[in-house]
């Protein structure tokens, strides 16, 4: 697959096709990583997502969107699914799906929340909102553009933050809300949400900010970015939550 040459690369939303599950890995109690071999696959841009559709024998369907975690050069499409309370799609993917199963998928989808490796950017994620940023990180590392991407991730604990070790290796700033964290100077960061003054040095010089998380998280971070001096017209948002 070719490298991305510009951030305006058009998204290609394919028709419904088949994704064959090649790898399944359960992480903690609530996350499952699925790696799919997608038939008639189109290249994706970091930040895009796939829709997964389930179909019952009586014809009932349910579908849900999941961000892509894999680098565009990865031969498989990687999705990280958080099993949500009463989530009929996430629950099935977490509890039932096995290697060899075939899923109905459509993608890649999305033009707005993408990063092509040319714009200095700040990414702020809450919990499983890190997934699209993992794709951006992997792309940045492969193409030598890590200096253009800064990542902030927030979660209750390390165990509830998917890809935490990969985030740390990339140099992401991690804020835990229910665990104190040791700092390099020997002190501790008291468990809390991200402070605006923590965002100030990370936001310096960036031309775009991406925020991904729950509705409440996105609202909080939007205000914090404003206090840190980030212009609202440079912020791109993707929010998620349970579906009814």
Secondary structure, DSSP 8 states (H G I E B T S, - for coil): ------TT-------SEEEEEEEEEEETTTEEEEEEEETT-----TT-EEEEEEE-TTS-EEEEEEEB-S-TT-SSEEEEEE--TT-HHHHHHHHT--TT-EEEEEEEE-SSS---S-S-EEEEEEGGGGHHHHHHHHHHHHHT-GGGEEEEEEESSGGGSTTHHHHHHHT-EEEESSS-EE-TTS-EE-S-S--HHHHHHHHTT-SEEEEEEEHHHHHHHHHHHHHTT--GGGEEEEEE----
